[in-house]
Amino acid sequence: MQPAASIVIVTKNRKEELRRALGSAVAQSGQPEVLVMDDASTDGTEEMVRAEFPQVTLHRFEQSKGYIVRRNEAARLAQGNIIFSIDDDATFSTPQVVEQTSTEFEHPNIGAVAIPYIEPRKARRILQRAPNQEKIWIANAFVGTAHALRRDLFLRLGGYREQLIHQGEESDYCIRMYATGHVVRLGNAGLIYHHESPRRDFHRMDFYGCRNSILFAWQNVPMPYLPIHLVMTTLNCLRWSLNRQRLQGLTTGYLDFLRAKRVPVPIKVYCRWRRLRTAGAAPFDPT
């Protein structure tokens, strides 16, 4: 029988974190499919998964291409109608998170659900939770470690832009999704815990964060808003910390958009997305 949902975890050289993530994934009720995309690990990840989690579908790759490419590949391989994606350093807090979240796609215009999560290493604040359960609340985007999306819509839109390589793919996908009339819903399910691996490469994050913010503007923002969006994005990248990675990211972003296809969203869509980003969650109005 085809599963209603698929859980996708992309991993590379985080065997111990992955073990914990998989323990919470295979414990989910409703028997979701669980896929691991091993992006050329060399730490025994493959052997651990095969020995300890035989019920998991493992795809092992010899060449590393990054989590954006692997998530796109996983979406094509998945059998479920709803794809859940968590990082390999995250866990589901209860066995009901997938089933609870799956019910939140009841309206056909809901293209993705941002699942509530916390980052214990930073604070105990719950992020991406709807203000209440009386209404459907929407947001401008979701975070990669805690979301679910409609597989058919994701594939129809071409998935994440693979030229982004690392970071920023969520906002880019969400604004393109909004252009089709679909929205991101804030969830009400149990939490996902994002434990943030100490192996994170913050220099790489600085570089691609700035580069991809420039590409986002060039590819998605309509005129006459593009120039001011680019200026504000550049200033914001420099404001937080002036380092070599951020400067290189900005420079590369401006060079790369000369080779990037520009398909801006309609002005109405951009303004709505921008309001959600700046003002926060809003009640869903399907009209």
MARDRENBA-750642 format. One record per residue (C-alpha): chain; x, y, z. Coordinates in steps of 0.25 Angstrom, whole numbers, padded with zeros to 4 digits, always signed. Layout:
<rec><unit>A</unit><X>X</X><Y>Y</Y><Z>Z</Z></rec>
...
! end
This chain:
<rec><unit>A</unit><X>+0000</X><Y>+0000</Y><Z>+0000</Z></rec>
<rec><unit>A</unit><X>+0005</X><Y>+0014</Y><Z>-0004</Z></rec>
<rec><unit>A</unit><X>+0009</X><Y>+0022</Y><Z>+0009</Z></rec>
<rec><unit>A</unit><X>+0002</X><Y>+0035</Y><Z>+0011</Z></rec>
<rec><unit>A</unit><X>+0014</X><Y>+0042</Y><Z>+0015</Z></rec>
<rec><unit>A</unit><X>+0029</X><Y>+0041</Y><Z>+0013</Z></rec>
<rec><unit>A</unit><X>+0040</X><Y>+0046</Y><Z>+0023</Z></rec>
<rec><unit>A</unit><X>+0053</X><Y>+0050</Y><Z>+0016</Z></rec>
<rec><unit>A</unit><X>+0066</X><Y>+0052</Y><Z>+0023</Z></rec>
<rec><unit>A</unit><X>+0078</X><Y>+0057</Y><Z>+0015</Z></rec>
<rec><unit>A</unit><X>+0091</X><Y>+0054</Y><Z>+0023</Z></rec>
<rec><unit>A</unit><X>+0106</X><Y>+0055</Y><Z>+0022</Z></rec>
<rec><unit>A</unit><X>+0116</X><Y>+0050</Y><Z>+0032</Z></rec>
<rec><unit>A</unit><X>+0107</X><Y>+0052</Y><Z>+0044</Z></rec>
<rec><unit>A</unit><X>+0105</X><Y>+0037</Y><Z>+0048</Z></rec>
<rec><unit>A</unit><X>+0102</X><Y>+0040</Y><Z>+0062</Z></rec>
<rec><unit>A</unit><X>+0092</X><Y>+0051</Y><Z>+0060</Z></rec>
<rec><unit>A</unit><X>+0085</X><Y>+0043</Y><Z>+0049</Z></rec>
<rec><unit>A</unit><X>+0083</X><Y>+0031</Y><Z>+0058</Z></rec>
<rec><unit>A</unit><X>+0075</X><Y>+0040</Y><Z>+0067</Z></rec>
<rec><unit>A</unit><X>+0067</X><Y>+0046</Y><Z>+0056</Z></rec>
<rec><unit>A</unit><X>+0064</X><Y>+0032</Y><Z>+0050</Z></rec>
<rec><unit>A</unit><X>+0060</X><Y>+0027</Y><Z>+0064</Z></rec>
<rec><unit>A</unit><X>+0049</X><Y>+0038</Y><Z>+0064</Z></rec>
<rec><unit>A</unit><X>+0045</X><Y>+0036</Y><Z>+0050</Z></rec>
<rec><unit>A</unit><X>+0043</X><Y>+0021</Y><Z>+0050</Z></rec>
<rec><unit>A</unit><X>+0034</X><Y>+0023</Y><Z>+0062</Z></rec>
<rec><unit>A</unit><X>+0024</X><Y>+0032</Y><Z>+0055</Z></rec>
<rec><unit>A</unit><X>+0010</X><Y>+0026</Y><Z>+0055</Z></rec>
<rec><unit>A</unit><X>+0003</X><Y>+0024</Y><Z>+0042</Z></rec>
<rec><unit>A</unit><X>+0015</X><Y>+0016</Y><Z>+0036</Z></rec>
<rec><unit>A</unit><X>+0021</X><Y>+0027</Y><Z>+0027</Z></rec>
<rec><unit>A</unit><X>+0032</X><Y>+0024</Y><Z>+0018</Z></rec>
<rec><unit>A</unit><X>+0046</X><Y>+0028</Y><Z>+0023</Z></rec>
<rec><unit>A</unit><X>+0057</X><Y>+0031</Y><Z>+0013</Z></rec>
<rec><unit>A</unit><X>+0071</X><Y>+0035</Y><Z>+0016</Z></rec>
<rec><unit>A</unit><X>+0079</X><Y>+0042</Y><Z>+0005</Z></rec>
<rec><unit>A</unit><X>+0094</X><Y>+0039</Y><Z>+0009</Z></rec>
<rec><unit>A</unit><X>+0102</X><Y>+0050</Y><Z>+0002</Z></rec>
<rec><unit>A</unit><X>+0115</X><Y>+0043</Y><Z>+0001</Z></rec>
<rec><unit>A</unit><X>+0118</X><Y>+0040</Y><Z>+0016</Z></rec>
<rec><unit>A</unit><X>+0131</X><Y>+0034</Y><Z>+0020</Z></rec>
<rec><unit>A</unit><X>+0128</X><Y>+0032</Y><Z>+0035</Z></rec>
<rec><unit>A</unit><X>+0120</X><Y>+0019</Y><Z>+0034</Z></rec>
<rec><unit>A</unit><X>+0107</X><Y>+0025</Y><Z>+0032</Z></rec>
<rec><unit>A</unit><X>+0103</X><Y>+0015</Y><Z>+0022</Z></rec>
<rec><unit>A</unit><X>+0107</X><Y>+0003</Y><Z>+0031</Z></rec>
<rec><unit>A</unit><X>+0099</X><Y>+0009</Y><Z>+0043</Z></rec>
<rec><unit>A</unit><X>+0086</X><Y>+0011</Y><Z>+0035</Z></rec>
<rec><unit>A</unit><X>+0086</X><Y>-0003</Y><Z>+0029</Z></rec>
<rec><unit>A</unit><X>+0089</X><Y>-0010</Y><Z>+0042</Z></rec>
<rec><unit>A</unit><X>+0080</X><Y>-0002</Y><Z>+0051</Z></rec>
<rec><unit>A</unit><X>+0069</X><Y>+0003</Y><Z>+0042</Z></rec>
<rec><unit>A</unit><X>+0066</X><Y>-0008</Y><Z>+0032</Z></rec>
<rec><unit>A</unit><X>+0052</X><Y>-0002</Y><Z>+0030</Z></rec>
<rec><unit>A</unit><X>+0058</X><Y>+0011</Y><Z>+0025</Z></rec>
<rec><unit>A</unit><X>+0060</X><Y>+0013</Y><Z>+0010</Z></rec>
<rec><unit>A</unit><X>+0075</X><Y>+0017</Y><Z>+0008</Z></rec>
<rec><unit>A</unit><X>+0081</X><Y>+0024</Y><Z>-0004</Z></rec>
<rec><unit>A</unit><X>+0096</X><Y>+0025</Y><Z>-0004</Z></rec>
<rec><unit>A</unit><X>+0104</X><Y>+0034</Y><Z>-0013</Z></rec>
<rec><unit>A</unit><X>+0119</X><Y>+0034</Y><Z>-0016</Z></rec>
<rec><unit>A</unit><X>+0119</X><Y>+0049</Y><Z>-0020</Z></rec>
<rec><unit>A</unit><X>+0114</X><Y>+0060</Y><Z>-0011</Z></rec>
<rec><unit>A</unit><X>+0105</X><Y>+0069</Y><Z>-0017</Z></rec>
<rec><unit>A</unit><X>+0099</X><Y>+0076</Y><Z>-0005</Z></rec>
<rec><unit>A</unit><X>+0085</X><Y>+0075</Y><Z>+0002</Z></rec>
<rec><unit>A</unit><X>+0077</X><Y>+0084</Y><Z>-0008</Z></rec>
<rec><unit>A</unit><X>+0080</X><Y>+0074</Y><Z>-0020</Z></rec>
<rec><unit>A</unit><X>+0078</X><Y>+0062</Y><Z>-0010</Z></rec>
<rec><unit>A</unit><X>+0064</X><Y>+0067</Y><Z>-0006</Z></rec>
<rec><unit>A</unit><X>+0060</X><Y>+0069</Y><Z>-0020</Z></rec>
<rec><unit>A</unit><X>+0064</X><Y>+0055</Y><Z>-0023</Z></rec>
<rec><unit>A</unit><X>+0057</X><Y>+0050</Y><Z>-0011</Z></rec>
<rec><unit>A</unit><X>+0044</X><Y>+0056</Y><Z>-0015</Z></rec>
<rec><unit>A</unit><X>+0045</X><Y>+0049</Y><Z>-0028</Z></rec>
<rec><unit>A</unit><X>+0047</X><Y>+0036</Y><Z>-0021</Z></rec>
<rec><unit>A</unit><X>+0037</X><Y>+0037</Y><Z>-0010</Z></rec>
<rec><unit>A</unit><X>+0024</X><Y>+0030</Y><Z>-0010</Z></rec>
<rec><unit>A</unit><X>+0016</X><Y>+0038</Y><Z>-0001</Z></rec>
<rec><unit>A</unit><X>+0007</X><Y>+0050</Y><Z>-0005</Z></rec>
<rec><unit>A</unit><X>+0012</X><Y>+0058</Y><Z>+0006</Z></rec>
<rec><unit>A</unit><X>+0027</X><Y>+0060</Y><Z>+0008</Z></rec>
<rec><unit>A</unit><X>+0033</X><Y>+0063</Y><Z>+0022</Z></rec>
<rec><unit>A</unit><X>+0047</X><Y>+0068</Y><Z>+0023</Z></rec>
<rec><unit>A</unit><X>+0056</X><Y>+0069</Y><Z>+0035</Z></rec>
<rec><unit>A</unit><X>+0071</X><Y>+0071</Y><Z>+0036</Z></rec>
<rec><unit>A</unit><X>+0079</X><Y>+0060</Y><Z>+0041</Z></rec>
<rec><unit>A</unit><X>+0082</X><Y>+0067</Y><Z>+0054</Z></rec>
<rec><unit>A</unit><X>+0067</X><Y>+0069</Y><Z>+0057</Z></rec>
<rec><unit>A</unit><X>+0056</X><Y>+0059</Y><Z>+0064</Z></rec>
<rec><unit>A</unit><X>+0041</X><Y>+0058</Y><Z>+0065</Z></rec>
<rec><unit>A</unit><X>+0037</X><Y>+0061</Y><Z>+0079</Z></rec>
<rec><unit>A</unit><X>+0025</X><Y>+0051</Y><Z>+0079</Z></rec>
<rec><unit>A</unit><X>+0021</X><Y>+0039</Y><Z>+0070</Z></rec>
<rec><unit>A</unit><X>+0009</X><Y>+0047</Y><Z>+0065</Z></rec>
<rec><unit>A</unit><X>+0015</X><Y>+0059</Y><Z>+0058</Z></rec>
<rec><unit>A</unit><X>+0014</X><Y>+0054</Y><Z>+0044</Z></rec>
<rec><unit>A</unit><X>+0000</X><Y>+0049</Y><Z>+0046</Z></rec>
<rec><unit>A</unit><X>-0004</X><Y>+0062</Y><Z>+0052</Z></rec>
<rec><unit>A</unit><X>+0002</X><Y>+0071</Y><Z>+0042</Z></rec>
<rec><unit>A</unit><X>-0003</X><Y>+0063</Y><Z>+0030</Z></rec>
<rec><unit>A</unit><X>-0018</X><Y>+0067</Y><Z>+0034</Z></rec>
<rec><unit>A</unit><X>-0014</X><Y>+0081</Y><Z>+0033</Z></rec>
<rec><unit>A</unit><X>-0014</X><Y>+0080</Y><Z>+0018</Z></rec>
<rec><unit>A</unit><X>-0029</X><Y>+0080</Y><Z>+0017</Z></rec>
<rec><unit>A</unit><X>-0030</X><Y>+0092</Y><Z>+0009</Z></rec>
<rec><unit>A</unit><X>-0025</X><Y>+0090</Y><Z>-0006</Z></rec>
<rec><unit>A</unit><X>-0018</X><Y>+0104</Y><Z>-0006</Z></rec>
<rec><unit>A</unit><X>-0009</X><Y>+0099</Y><Z>+0006</Z></rec>
<rec><unit>A</unit><X>+0004</X><Y>+0096</Y><Z>-0001</Z></rec>
<rec><unit>A</unit><X>+0013</X><Y>+0094</Y><Z>+0011</Z></rec>
<rec><unit>A</unit><X>+0012</X><Y>+0094</Y><Z>+0026</Z></rec>
<rec><unit>A</unit><X>+0023</X><Y>+0100</Y><Z>+0035</Z></rec>
<rec><unit>A</unit><X>+0024</X><Y>+0090</Y><Z>+0046</Z></rec>
<rec><unit>A</unit><X>+0026</X><Y>+0096</Y><Z>+0060</Z></rec>
<rec><unit>A</unit><X>+0040</X><Y>+0095</Y><Z>+0065</Z></rec>
<rec><unit>A</unit><X>+0050</X><Y>+0099</Y><Z>+0076</Z></rec>
<rec><unit>A</unit><X>+0065</X><Y>+0100</Y><Z>+0076</Z></rec>
<rec><unit>A</unit><X>+0069</X><Y>+0095</Y><Z>+0090</Z></rec>
<rec><unit>A</unit><X>+0084</X><Y>+0100</Y><Z>+0088</Z></rec>
<rec><unit>A</unit><X>+0079</X><Y>+0114</Y><Z>+0086</Z></rec>
<rec><unit>A</unit><X>+0066</X><Y>+0116</Y><Z>+0094</Z></rec>
<rec><unit>A</unit><X>+0053</X><Y>+0110</Y><Z>+0098</Z></rec>
<rec><unit>A</unit><X>+0044</X><Y>+0119</Y><Z>+0089</Z></rec>
<rec><unit>A</unit><X>+0035</X><Y>+0111</Y><Z>+0080</Z></rec>
<rec><unit>A</unit><X>+0036</X><Y>+0116</Y><Z>+0065</Z></rec>
<rec><unit>A</unit><X>+0026</X><Y>+0114</Y><Z>+0054</Z></rec>
<rec><unit>A</unit><X>+0014</X><Y>+0111</Y><Z>+0063</Z></rec>
<rec><unit>A</unit><X>+0000</X><Y>+0116</Y><Z>+0059</Z></rec>
<rec><unit>A</unit><X>-0005</X><Y>+0127</Y><Z>+0069</Z></rec>
<rec><unit>A</unit><X>-0017</X><Y>+0119</Y><Z>+0071</Z></rec>
<rec><unit>A</unit><X>-0025</X><Y>+0107</Y><Z>+0065</Z></rec>
<rec><unit>A</unit><X>-0038</X><Y>+0114</Y><Z>+0062</Z></rec>
<rec><unit>A</unit><X>-0033</X><Y>+0120</Y><Z>+0049</Z></rec>
<rec><unit>A</unit><X>-0023</X><Y>+0115</Y><Z>+0038</Z></rec>
<rec><unit>A</unit><X>-0010</X><Y>+0124</Y><Z>+0039</Z></rec>
<rec><unit>A</unit><X>+0000</X><Y>+0126</Y><Z>+0028</Z></rec>
<rec><unit>A</unit><X>+0014</X><Y>+0131</Y><Z>+0028</Z></rec>
<rec><unit>A</unit><X>+0023</X><Y>+0135</Y><Z>+0017</Z></rec>
<rec><unit>A</unit><X>+0032</X><Y>+0123</Y><Z>+0017</Z></rec>
<rec><unit>A</unit><X>+0037</X><Y>+0111</Y><Z>+0025</Z></rec>
<rec><unit>A</unit><X>+0050</X><Y>+0106</Y><Z>+0030</Z></rec>
<rec><unit>A</unit><X>+0057</X><Y>+0094</Y><Z>+0024</Z></rec>
<rec><unit>A</unit><X>+0058</X><Y>+0086</Y><Z>+0037</Z></rec>
<rec><unit>A</unit><X>+0043</X><Y>+0086</Y><Z>+0040</Z></rec>
<rec><unit>A</unit><X>+0033</X><Y>+0086</Y><Z>+0029</Z></rec>
<rec><unit>A</unit><X>+0024</X><Y>+0077</Y><Z>+0020</Z></rec>
<rec><unit>A</unit><X>+0019</X><Y>+0080</Y><Z>+0006</Z></rec>
<rec><unit>A</unit><X>+0011</X><Y>+0075</Y><Z>-0005</Z></rec>
<rec><unit>A</unit><X>+0019</X><Y>+0066</Y><Z>-0014</Z></rec>
<rec><unit>A</unit><X>+0012</X><Y>+0068</Y><Z>-0027</Z></rec>
<rec><unit>A</unit><X>+0012</X><Y>+0083</Y><Z>-0025</Z></rec>
<rec><unit>A</unit><X>+0027</X><Y>+0082</Y><Z>-0022</Z></rec>
<rec><unit>A</unit><X>+0030</X><Y>+0074</Y><Z>-0034</Z></rec>
<rec><unit>A</unit><X>+0022</X><Y>+0083</Y><Z>-0043</Z></rec>
<rec><unit>A</unit><X>+0029</X><Y>+0095</Y><Z>-0039</Z></rec>
<rec><unit>A</unit><X>+0043</X><Y>+0088</Y><Z>-0041</Z></rec>
<rec><unit>A</unit><X>+0046</X><Y>+0087</Y><Z>-0027</Z></rec>
<rec><unit>A</unit><X>+0057</X><Y>+0095</Y><Z>-0021</Z></rec>
<rec><unit>A</unit><X>+0066</X><Y>+0103</Y><Z>-0030</Z></rec>
<rec><unit>A</unit><X>+0079</X><Y>+0095</Y><Z>-0030</Z></rec>
<rec><unit>A</unit><X>+0088</X><Y>+0106</Y><Z>-0034</Z></rec>
<rec><unit>A</unit><X>+0086</X><Y>+0112</Y><Z>-0019</Z></rec>
<rec><unit>A</unit><X>+0095</X><Y>+0100</Y><Z>-0015</Z></rec>
<rec><unit>A</unit><X>+0093</X><Y>+0103</Y><Z>+0000</Z></rec>
<rec><unit>A</unit><X>+0083</X><Y>+0112</Y><Z>+0008</Z></rec>
<rec><unit>A</unit><X>+0072</X><Y>+0121</Y><Z>+0004</Z></rec>
<rec><unit>A</unit><X>+0064</X><Y>+0110</Y><Z>-0004</Z></rec>
<rec><unit>A</unit><X>+0052</X><Y>+0111</Y><Z>+0005</Z></rec>
<rec><unit>A</unit><X>+0048</X><Y>+0125</Y><Z>+0003</Z></rec>
<rec><unit>A</unit><X>+0051</X><Y>+0124</Y><Z>-0012</Z></rec>
<rec><unit>A</unit><X>+0042</X><Y>+0112</Y><Z>-0013</Z></rec>
<rec><unit>A</unit><X>+0031</X><Y>+0118</Y><Z>-0005</Z></rec>
<rec><unit>A</unit><X>+0030</X><Y>+0131</Y><Z>-0013</Z></rec>
<rec><unit>A</unit><X>+0029</X><Y>+0123</Y><Z>-0025</Z></rec>
<rec><unit>A</unit><X>+0018</X><Y>+0115</Y><Z>-0019</Z></rec>
<rec><unit>A</unit><X>+0010</X><Y>+0127</Y><Z>-0014</Z></rec>
<rec><unit>A</unit><X>+0010</X><Y>+0131</Y><Z>-0029</Z></rec>
<rec><unit>A</unit><X>+0002</X><Y>+0119</Y><Z>-0032</Z></rec>
<rec><unit>A</unit><X>-0008</X><Y>+0122</Y><Z>-0022</Z></rec>
<rec><unit>A</unit><X>-0003</X><Y>+0113</Y><Z>-0011</Z></rec>
<rec><unit>A</unit><X>+0001</X><Y>+0117</Y><Z>+0003</Z></rec>
<rec><unit>A</unit><X>+0010</X><Y>+0113</Y><Z>+0015</Z></rec>
<rec><unit>A</unit><X>+0002</X><Y>+0109</Y><Z>+0027</Z></rec>
<rec><unit>A</unit><X>+0007</X><Y>+0110</Y><Z>+0041</Z></rec>
<rec><unit>A</unit><X>+0005</X><Y>+0097</Y><Z>+0048</Z></rec>
<rec><unit>A</unit><X>-0001</X><Y>+0093</Y><Z>+0061</Z></rec>
<rec><unit>A</unit><X>+0005</X><Y>+0079</Y><Z>+0063</Z></rec>
<rec><unit>A</unit><X>+0016</X><Y>+0074</Y><Z>+0073</Z></rec>
<rec><unit>A</unit><X>+0029</X><Y>+0080</Y><Z>+0072</Z></rec>
<rec><unit>A</unit><X>+0042</X><Y>+0077</Y><Z>+0065</Z></rec>
<rec><unit>A</unit><X>+0055</X><Y>+0078</Y><Z>+0072</Z></rec>
<rec><unit>A</unit><X>+0066</X><Y>+0084</Y><Z>+0064</Z></rec>
<rec><unit>A</unit><X>+0079</X><Y>+0081</Y><Z>+0072</Z></rec>
<rec><unit>A</unit><X>+0088</X><Y>+0089</Y><Z>+0062</Z></rec>
<rec><unit>A</unit><X>+0100</X><Y>+0080</Y><Z>+0060</Z></rec>
<rec><unit>A</unit><X>+0114</X><Y>+0086</Y><Z>+0065</Z></rec>
<rec><unit>A</unit><X>+0119</X><Y>+0082</Y><Z>+0051</Z></rec>
<rec><unit>A</unit><X>+0112</X><Y>+0093</Y><Z>+0044</Z></rec>
<rec><unit>A</unit><X>+0121</X><Y>+0102</Y><Z>+0035</Z></rec>
<rec><unit>A</unit><X>+0117</X><Y>+0116</Y><Z>+0038</Z></rec>
<rec><unit>A</unit><X>+0127</X><Y>+0122</Y><Z>+0028</Z></rec>
<rec><unit>A</unit><X>+0120</X><Y>+0114</Y><Z>+0017</Z></rec>
<rec><unit>A</unit><X>+0106</X><Y>+0119</Y><Z>+0022</Z></rec>
<rec><unit>A</unit><X>+0111</X><Y>+0133</Y><Z>+0022</Z></rec>
<rec><unit>A</unit><X>+0116</X><Y>+0132</Y><Z>+0008</Z></rec>
<rec><unit>A</unit><X>+0103</X><Y>+0125</Y><Z>+0002</Z></rec>
<rec><unit>A</unit><X>+0094</X><Y>+0133</Y><Z>+0011</Z></rec>
<rec><unit>A</unit><X>+0098</X><Y>+0146</Y><Z>+0004</Z></rec>
<rec><unit>A</unit><X>+0100</X><Y>+0140</Y><Z>-0010</Z></rec>
<rec><unit>A</unit><X>+0086</X><Y>+0134</Y><Z>-0010</Z></rec>
<rec><unit>A</unit><X>+0079</X><Y>+0146</Y><Z>-0004</Z></rec>
<rec><unit>A</unit><X>+0084</X><Y>+0154</Y><Z>-0017</Z></rec>
<rec><unit>A</unit><X>+0080</X><Y>+0143</Y><Z>-0026</Z></rec>
<rec><unit>A</unit><X>+0066</X><Y>+0142</Y><Z>-0019</Z></rec>
<rec><unit>A</unit><X>+0064</X><Y>+0157</Y><Z>-0022</Z></rec>
<rec><unit>A</unit><X>+0068</X><Y>+0156</Y><Z>-0036</Z></rec>
<rec><unit>A</unit><X>+0060</X><Y>+0144</Y><Z>-0040</Z></rec>
<rec><unit>A</unit><X>+0047</X><Y>+0147</Y><Z>-0032</Z></rec>
<rec><unit>A</unit><X>+0045</X><Y>+0162</Y><Z>-0029</Z></rec>
<rec><unit>A</unit><X>+0037</X><Y>+0170</Y><Z>-0039</Z></rec>
<rec><unit>A</unit><X>+0040</X><Y>+0184</Y><Z>-0044</Z></rec>
<rec><unit>A</unit><X>+0039</X><Y>+0195</Y><Z>-0038</Z></rec>
<rec><unit>A</unit><X>+0043</X><Y>+0188</Y><Z>-0025</Z></rec>
<rec><unit>A</unit><X>+0056</X><Y>+0181</Y><Z>-0030</Z></rec>
<rec><unit>A</unit><X>+0066</X><Y>+0192</Y><Z>-0028</Z></rec>
<rec><unit>A</unit><X>+0061</X><Y>+0196</Y><Z>-0014</Z></rec>
<rec><unit>A</unit><X>+0061</X><Y>+0181</Y><Z>-0010</Z></rec>
<rec><unit>A</unit><X>+0075</X><Y>+0179</Y><Z>-0015</Z></rec>
<rec><unit>A</unit><X>+0080</X><Y>+0191</Y><Z>-0007</Z></rec>
<rec><unit>A</unit><X>+0073</X><Y>+0187</Y><Z>+0006</Z></rec>
<rec><unit>A</unit><X>+0078</X><Y>+0172</Y><Z>+0004</Z></rec>
<rec><unit>A</unit><X>+0092</X><Y>+0177</Y><Z>+0002</Z></rec>
<rec><unit>A</unit><X>+0092</X><Y>+0186</Y><Z>+0014</Z></rec>
<rec><unit>A</unit><X>+0086</X><Y>+0175</Y><Z>+0023</Z></rec>
<rec><unit>A</unit><X>+0097</X><Y>+0165</Y><Z>+0019</Z></rec>
<rec><unit>A</unit><X>+0108</X><Y>+0175</Y><Z>+0023</Z></rec>
<rec><unit>A</unit><X>+0101</X><Y>+0180</Y><Z>+0035</Z></rec>
<rec><unit>A</unit><X>+0101</X><Y>+0167</Y><Z>+0043</Z></rec>
<rec><unit>A</unit><X>+0116</X><Y>+0165</Y><Z>+0041</Z></rec>
<rec><unit>A</unit><X>+0126</X><Y>+0170</Y><Z>+0031</Z></rec>
<rec><unit>A</unit><X>+0135</X><Y>+0158</Y><Z>+0028</Z></rec>
<rec><unit>A</unit><X>+0142</X><Y>+0152</Y><Z>+0016</Z></rec>
<rec><unit>A</unit><X>+0131</X><Y>+0141</Y><Z>+0014</Z></rec>
<rec><unit>A</unit><X>+0120</X><Y>+0151</Y><Z>+0013</Z></rec>
<rec><unit>A</unit><X>+0127</X><Y>+0161</Y><Z>+0004</Z></rec>
<rec><unit>A</unit><X>+0130</X><Y>+0149</Y><Z>-0005</Z></rec>
<rec><unit>A</unit><X>+0116</X><Y>+0144</Y><Z>-0005</Z></rec>
<rec><unit>A</unit><X>+0111</X><Y>+0158</Y><Z>-0009</Z></rec>
<rec><unit>A</unit><X>+0121</X><Y>+0159</Y><Z>-0020</Z></rec>
<rec><unit>A</unit><X>+0118</X><Y>+0145</Y><Z>-0025</Z></rec>
<rec><unit>A</unit><X>+0103</X><Y>+0148</Y><Z>-0024</Z></rec>
<rec><unit>A</unit><X>+0103</X><Y>+0160</Y><Z>-0033</Z></rec>
<rec><unit>A</unit><X>+0112</X><Y>+0153</Y><Z>-0043</Z></rec>
<rec><unit>A</unit><X>+0104</X><Y>+0140</Y><Z>-0043</Z></rec>
<rec><unit>A</unit><X>+0091</X><Y>+0147</Y><Z>-0046</Z></rec>
<rec><unit>A</unit><X>+0096</X><Y>+0151</Y><Z>-0059</Z></rec>
<rec><unit>A</unit><X>+0095</X><Y>+0136</Y><Z>-0063</Z></rec>
<rec><unit>A</unit><X>+0082</X><Y>+0134</Y><Z>-0055</Z></rec>
<rec><unit>A</unit><X>+0068</X><Y>+0133</Y><Z>-0062</Z></rec>
<rec><unit>A</unit><X>+0059</X><Y>+0145</Y><Z>-0057</Z></rec>
<rec><unit>A</unit><X>+0044</X><Y>+0141</Y><Z>-0055</Z></rec>
<rec><unit>A</unit><X>+0039</X><Y>+0151</Y><Z>-0045</Z></rec>
<rec><unit>A</unit><X>+0026</X><Y>+0148</Y><Z>-0038</Z></rec>
<rec><unit>A</unit><X>+0014</X><Y>+0157</Y><Z>-0040</Z></rec>
<rec><unit>A</unit><X>+0014</X><Y>+0170</Y><Z>-0032</Z></rec>
<rec><unit>A</unit><X>+0002</X><Y>+0166</Y><Z>-0024</Z></rec>
<rec><unit>A</unit><X>+0009</X><Y>+0153</Y><Z>-0020</Z></rec>
<rec><unit>A</unit><X>+0022</X><Y>+0160</Y><Z>-0016</Z></rec>
<rec><unit>A</unit><X>+0014</X><Y>+0170</Y><Z>-0007</Z></rec>
<rec><unit>A</unit><X>+0007</X><Y>+0160</Y><Z>+0000</Z></rec>
<rec><unit>A</unit><X>+0019</X><Y>+0151</Y><Z>+0002</Z></rec>
<rec><unit>A</unit><X>+0026</X><Y>+0164</Y><Z>+0007</Z></rec>
<rec><unit>A</unit><X>+0015</X><Y>+0167</Y><Z>+0017</Z></rec>
<rec><unit>A</unit><X>+0016</X><Y>+0153</Y><Z>+0023</Z></rec>
<rec><unit>A</unit><X>+0031</X><Y>+0154</Y><Z>+0024</Z></rec>
<rec><unit>A</unit><X>+0031</X><Y>+0167</Y><Z>+0032</Z></rec>
<rec><unit>A</unit><X>+0018</X><Y>+0167</Y><Z>+0039</Z></rec>
<rec><unit>A</unit><X>+0017</X><Y>+0152</Y><Z>+0043</Z></rec>
<rec><unit>A</unit><X>+0006</X><Y>+0142</Y><Z>+0042</Z></rec>
<rec><unit>A</unit><X>-0008</X><Y>+0146</Y><Z>+0036</Z></rec>
<rec><unit>A</unit><X>-0021</X><Y>+0138</Y><Z>+0035</Z></rec>
<rec><unit>A</unit><X>-0023</X><Y>+0131</Y><Z>+0022</Z></rec>
<rec><unit>A</unit><X>-0032</X><Y>+0137</Y><Z>+0012</Z></rec>
<rec><unit>A</unit><X>-0034</X><Y>+0128</Y><Z>+0000</Z></rec>
<rec><unit>A</unit><X>-0040</X><Y>+0139</Y><Z>-0008</Z></rec>
! end
